[in-house]
Amino acid sequence: LLETGGDVTIENGDLEFRQGNVLINGDLDISADPFFPTFFSGSVLSGNDGVLTVKGDLSIGGRGMSLGTVFRETHVEGDIAKNSDPSGGSIQDGTGGAKLVLNGTSTQTITGDFIGNSLIPTIELNNAAGLTLAGDVEVSDNLLLTNGNIFSDENNLVRLTEDATQVTPEGGQPTSFIDGPMQWDLSAGANK
């Protein structure tokens, strides 16, 4: 276990986690140098096993954040925001069972559009206080509704982007569902 005593900011270079568990007892801020964002920006790279826990907020800018692959989990107890810095702030990887878990104890918010090259393949909500969207969030692999509601509106949607996207449990459950509109992009002839 690698544990930090407070906030972590990556403005230039890569923070690479590979395998193993990491506990950040504060915020994780991935950003770019304000004067030279094209040349100097940060990123987080993850491997295929272990848990990254962020006790505070996660701010994704710079060259973005890898969610890893296979059994990698990223747990966030605060809010998630996509920076508006000019160099990007995308989500990468997150395939083969890797997932982003929102498991705070008060209402959490995702701010910014996580769409296209920055979609979140697998996301799990496990927070009885729920999740409020302040931007569109695309999910390609799995939407896991463990506990708490996702609050959306016509300008801040959950979009399922693949025919094979799994919603677990199917249709949600009384303690966890999407409270508001959502969109599922299905190909012609798909059956959902």
Backbone torsions as a table, in degrees:
resi	resn	phi	psi	omega
1	LEU	NA	127.1	170.9
2	LEU	-103.3	124.3	-176.9
3	GLU	-125.9	134.5	175.2
4	THR	-103.8	153.5	-178.7
5	GLY	-88.2	-4.6	-177.8
6	GLY	-169.4	-148.4	-176.0
7	ASP	-68.9	151.9	175.0
8	VAL	-126.8	127.8	176.9
9	THR	-121.1	129.0	175.2
10	ILE	-116.2	107.3	-177.9
11	GLU	-106.9	-21.9	-177.5
12	ASN	-151.5	124.5	179.7
13	GLY	100.4	-175.5	-176.4
14	ASP	-114.3	139.5	168.6
15	LEU	-107.8	113.3	-172.0
16	GLU	-110.6	122.2	-175.6
17	PHE	-97.2	-24.8	-177.5
18	ARG	47.2	-123.0	179.9
19	GLN	-100.9	163.0	176.7
20	GLY	104.4	172.9	-175.5
21	ASN	-101.5	142.3	179.2
22	VAL	-132.7	133.2	177.8
23	LEU	-120.9	117.6	176.4
24	ILE	-106.0	111.1	-177.7
25	ASN	-86.1	55.9	-178.2
26	GLY	171.6	-152.2	-178.6
27	ASP	-89.8	152.3	170.5
28	LEU	-116.0	116.8	-177.2
29	ASP	-118.8	113.4	177.1
30	ILE	-103.4	119.0	-173.0
31	SER	-142.9	-173.2	179.1
32	ALA	-127.4	153.7	174.8
33	ASP	-58.6	126.4	-176.1
34	PRO	-64.3	-23.0	-178.1
35	PHE	-94.4	-29.7	-178.0
36	PHE	-135.1	59.6	-174.0
37	PRO	-64.5	-26.6	-179.8
38	THR	-69.9	-32.5	-175.6
39	PHE	-98.7	-29.3	-174.7
40	PHE	-127.6	102.2	176.3
41	SER	-148.5	156.5	-175.3
42	GLY	-97.0	165.9	172.7
43	SER	-156.2	158.3	173.9
44	VAL	-117.2	127.5	179.1
45	LEU	-114.0	133.7	-178.3
46	SER	-122.6	152.8	179.3
47	GLY	-91.4	-144.7	-172.6
48	ASN	-118.5	17.2	179.3
49	ASP	-160.0	149.9	177.3
50	GLY	105.3	177.0	-176.8
51	VAL	-127.9	128.4	168.8
52	LEU	-99.7	119.8	178.5
53	THR	-113.3	124.6	176.3
54	VAL	-111.0	111.4	-177.1
55	LYS	-73.2	-21.6	-179.6
56	GLY	-109.4	-141.6	-177.8
57	ASP	-90.2	153.1	175.5
58	LEU	-115.4	117.8	178.4
59	SER	-114.2	117.8	-173.3
60	ILE	-108.0	113.8	175.0
61	GLY	-140.2	-146.7	178.9
62	GLY	53.6	-136.3	178.1
63	ARG	-90.1	5.9	171.0
64	GLY	97.1	-166.2	-173.7
65	MET	-136.6	131.5	173.2
66	SER	-91.1	132.0	175.3
67	LEU	-88.0	-1.0	179.8
68	GLY	79.5	-166.4	-178.7
69	THR	-138.1	172.7	174.5
70	VAL	55.9	-102.8	-172.3
71	PHE	-102.2	13.3	-176.9
72	ARG	-74.6	134.5	175.7
73	GLU	-125.7	140.1	173.7
74	THR	-118.1	114.1	-179.0
75	HIS	-103.7	129.4	178.7
76	VAL	-124.0	126.5	-179.6
77	GLU	-98.8	-11.3	177.7
78	GLY	-108.0	-151.2	-179.5
79	ASP	-90.1	161.2	176.0
80	ILE	-120.6	132.0	178.9
81	ALA	-134.6	141.9	172.6
82	LYS	-95.4	117.4	178.9
83	ASN	-59.5	154.3	175.7
84	SER	-99.9	16.1	179.0
85	ASP	-64.5	151.3	-169.4
86	PRO	-68.9	-11.6	-174.1
87	SER	-90.6	-1.6	172.6
88	GLY	135.8	-102.1	-175.7
89	GLY	93.8	42.5	-175.8
90	SER	-93.0	163.3	172.2
91	ILE	-97.7	134.2	175.0
92	GLN	-122.2	161.1	177.0
93	ASP	60.9	-138.1	-176.4
94	GLY	81.2	29.7	-175.8
95	THR	-112.9	169.9	174.8
96	GLY	66.6	24.6	178.8
97	GLY	110.0	-12.2	175.5
98	ALA	-65.7	148.1	-177.7
99	LYS	-150.8	156.5	173.4
100	LEU	-102.2	123.0	-176.2
101	VAL	-115.0	125.0	173.6
102	LEU	-100.1	111.3	-172.8
103	ASN	-137.6	45.2	176.1
104	GLY	-77.2	-176.1	179.7
105	THR	-113.8	-10.3	172.7
106	SER	-122.1	168.9	-177.4
107	THR	-54.2	130.7	178.1
108	GLN	-104.3	158.1	-179.8
109	THR	-132.5	138.5	167.7
110	ILE	-107.4	120.1	-178.3
111	THR	-112.5	132.2	-179.4
112	GLY	104.1	161.3	-179.2
113	ASP	-89.6	117.0	174.0
114	PHE	-104.2	82.4	-173.5
115	ILE	-135.3	166.9	177.1
116	GLY	59.2	-124.8	-179.7
117	ASN	-68.8	-5.4	-178.8
118	SER	-118.0	21.2	178.5
119	LEU	-67.5	164.4	178.7
120	ILE	-108.1	107.5	-175.2
121	PRO	-57.2	-50.1	-179.4
122	THR	-131.2	126.8	178.7
123	ILE	-131.2	138.2	178.0
124	GLU	-123.2	130.1	173.1
125	LEU	-102.5	119.2	177.1
126	ASN	-135.6	63.9	-176.8
127	ASN	-145.9	109.6	-177.1
128	ALA	-58.2	-26.4	179.8
129	ALA	-77.1	-18.1	173.1
130	GLY	95.4	179.9	-176.9
131	LEU	-132.2	128.1	176.4
132	THR	-105.9	132.5	178.1
133	LEU	-93.8	132.8	172.8
134	ALA	-125.5	53.6	-177.3
135	GLY	157.1	168.4	178.3
136	ASP	-84.1	141.7	178.3
137	VAL	-127.4	119.5	176.4
138	GLU	-98.6	137.7	-179.8
139	VAL	-126.2	127.5	-176.0
140	SER	-104.5	-26.6	-172.9
141	ASP	-112.0	-60.7	-174.2
142	ASN	-142.9	135.6	169.2
143	LEU	-116.5	110.8	-175.5
144	LEU	-104.5	111.7	-178.2
145	LEU	-100.1	82.4	-175.9
146	THR	-82.5	-47.7	-179.1
147	ASN	-161.0	133.5	178.4
148	GLY	96.6	156.2	-178.0
149	ASN	-99.1	151.3	171.3
150	ILE	-99.7	120.0	-177.7
151	PHE	-97.0	115.9	-178.6
152	SER	-124.2	167.1	171.2
153	ASP	-145.7	-177.7	-173.8
154	GLU	-63.1	-19.4	178.9
155	ASN	-102.5	-4.8	-176.5
156	ASN	-140.3	85.7	-169.8
157	LEU	-104.0	153.4	160.6
158	VAL	-90.8	126.2	177.9
159	ARG	-120.8	121.5	173.5
160	LEU	-90.6	124.8	-166.6
161	THR	-102.5	-5.5	-176.6
162	GLU	-130.5	150.1	175.4
163	ASP	-57.4	-37.7	-174.4
164	ALA	-88.4	6.1	177.9
165	THR	-59.0	130.0	-179.0
166	GLN	-98.6	133.8	171.4
167	VAL	-111.1	121.8	-176.0
168	THR	-124.9	124.9	-9.3
169	PRO	-69.9	152.6	-178.5
170	GLU	-57.0	124.0	-179.2
171	GLY	82.8	0.9	-178.2
172	GLY	81.6	-164.1	179.2
173	GLN	-151.4	167.7	-176.6
174	PRO	-56.9	-28.2	-178.7
175	THR	-98.4	0.8	-178.6
176	SER	-160.6	112.6	179.0
177	PHE	-158.6	172.5	176.4
178	ILE	-88.0	116.0	-178.9
179	ASP	-96.9	85.7	-177.1
180	GLY	140.5	-174.3	-177.6
181	PRO	-74.4	154.7	172.6
182	MET	-144.9	169.3	-179.2
183	GLN	-135.1	138.5	175.6
184	TRP	-124.7	114.5	-179.6
185	ASP	-85.6	104.6	-178.2
186	LEU	-109.7	147.0	176.3
187	SER	-77.0	164.0	178.8
188	ALA	-58.1	131.1	177.4
189	GLY	86.1	-0.9	178.4
190	ALA	-68.4	148.9	-176.1
191	ASN	-120.5	103.0	176.9
192	LYS	-134.9	NA	NA
